[in-house]
Amino acid sequence: MKVDFMQTQTDIQTPFNIDEINRLMRERRSVFPKQFSGKAIPREIIEQILENANWAPNHGKTEPWRFVVFTGEGLKELARFQSELYKRITPADQFDQKKFDKLANKPLMASHVIAIGMSRQVSEKIPEIEEIEAVACAVQNIYLTATAYGVGGYWGSGGVTYREEAKDFFGLDPQDKLLGFFYLGYPEKTPKAGTRGDIKDKVVWVEE
């Protein structure tokens, strides 16, 4: 279904196809590894996804996003690392075999997995929260570019994401942050249409 957005402004000129941009944002979905077809994504598409991520807005031009891309045998390395780290840092009485197995197998379901990091500014002039927000903007660019190419994906923050012990493996320093993993693959089926509540319930206009 085509959504007509701001119909009263059809006379506004734009250098871009605004209908396609609106549709892209509305059709973006999180697609999970169990929904992937197993087909490999060409490297040039992954490179374009990362290039667009690099153009995210950021305060002070710090460009804090850092990415480590796993594919092929690299997926096995990621799976082995995160499952073994979980086993090593978890007390025996709290160890969950199902969680271990999930960490060992989930990356293998994807064509590519991108570890998402935030590199903290040395001077720390920019508040940390703004650096994290900049990385989130970069991830949104990943989402939108993947959608434009017909690629599915989602940003997950489970597993070893917030463990200090994981940072070194991803080339992050102690002051940096690991913010999760973006799983990419071609969806086996067309994602279901999404829903949102009315924007009018979330906006206050101050005009007078």
N, C-alpha and C positions, 0 to 999 in steps of 0.2 A: 504494500500500500504506500503510495506517495504521500508524504506529509507536506502540506503547504505551510510554510513558516513565515510569519510576518507578512501576510498577503497585502497589507496596506502599503508596503514599501516596494512594490514591484518596479517602480520607476527608478530605483536606486541603481546606479551603474557600478559594476565591480569587474576587475580584470580577471577574476576567477569564476569558474562555474559553481555558483553558490549552492545550487540544488544538489550537485554531486557531493560537495563538502558537507552539507547538512545530512545527506543520506549516509555518507561514510561514518559520521559520528553516531548516528542513530542505529546503524547496523553493526557497530563494533560489539563483539561479545567475548566473554572469557570461554575458551575452549580448552578442555582438560585432556591430559595425556591419554586417558582411557577412550577418548573420542577421536584420537588421531588414527589416520589410515595406515601409517607406516611408511608412506612415501617420503623420500628425502627432498629437502628444500634446496634448490640450487644456491651455491655460495654467493652469487651476485645479488640475490634477493636479500640474504642475510646482511651483506655489506651495505645495501641500500637502507635497510632497516636501521642499522647502526649509524649510518651517515645522517639520517633524519633525526635520530635520537640526539646526535651531537649538536643539533640546532635548537635545542630547548632553551627557553629563557632562563637566565640565572643572574643573580645580583652580583655586581662587581666583576663580571666576566671570569668567575672562578672556574667554571666548567667542571664541577665536582664529580660528575658521573664517571665511573670506571666499570668496564665490562670484561668478563672472561668468558669466551665462547667455547662450549664443549660440543663435539660432534664425533661421529665414528667411534674409534677406540677411546677417545676422550670422555665419552659418556660413561664408559666402564670405569675410568679413573675417578670420575666424580662420584659415581655410585659407590665405589669401594671406599673412597675417602669418607664420605658422610656417614655411611653405615658403620664403619669401623670407629669413627670418632664418637658417634652416639654410644657404641658399645663400651668404649674406653672411659667415657666420662659419666656413665650412668651406673649408680650403685646396683649391685646384683639384685637386691630385693625390689628395685624399681624398673628393671630391664623388661622391655616389652618386645617379644619376638616379632610380633606383627609390625611394629614400628620399624624395627631393624630391617625386616624384609621389604617394607615399603621404600625405605631409603635406598636399599640395594637394587631395587627393580624399577622404580619410577622414572629415573633418567633414561633408562633404556627404551622407554616407550616413545620418546621424543626424537625428532630429527635433529634438533639443536636445543641446548639449554644455555641460557646466558645468565651468569652470576652477576648480580647488580651490586655495585659498591659505591660508597660515597667517600671521596678523598677530602679530608678536612684541610681547610686553608691553614697554612703554617702560622700566620699571624693571628688567626681566629677573629679577624675583624668582622667578618660576616657571621651573624648568629648561626649556630649549627642547624636550627630548625629550617632556616632559609636554604641551606645547602641540601637538606633532605627534600625540601619542597622542589628544588631545582631538579633533583634526580627523579622525583615523581613525574615532573613535566616531561623529562626525557623518556620515561617509561610509557607515558601516554602517546608520545610520538611513535614508540615501538608498536603499541597496540594499533594505532591508526594505519601505519604503513603496512603492517602485517595484514590487516583487514583489506586494504586496497589491493594486495597481491593474492587474496584468497587464502591466506595462511591463518591458521588458528593459533591461539596462544593464551597464556594466562600468567599473571604475576603471583607467585606463591611465596609465603614468608614462614613456612614451617621448617621442620627438621633442625638443621644446625645454624639457621640464619643468624640468630642473635648470640651465638656462642663466641666468646673471645678467642677460644682455642681454634676457631675456624679461619680467622682472618689471614694468617700467614699463608695458608694454602692458596688464597685468592689474591695474593700480592698486596694486601692491605696492612697498613701500619696500625699500631694500637689506638691512635686517635681517630682512625677511620671507622666506617661502619659497613657491615655486610647487610644489605637491605632485602635480600631474597633472591629468587631465581625466576627467570622468565622461560617457560617451556613453549617450544614452537613445533608445530607439525601441521600437515594438511588435515582438515577435518574430514572424517569419514562421511558425515552427513551435514546438510546445511543447518547451521545453528538455529534454534528456535527464536522467534521474534521476542524482543525484550519489552519491558514495561517500565514506566516511570510515573511517579505521582505528578500532579499538576504543579508546574513551576510557580503558579500564582500563590501557592501555599508556602513558598520558600523565599519569596522576594518582598522587600518593602521598598516602595518608591518614595523618595523625599523630594518634592518638587516646589513646594511653597513654604 
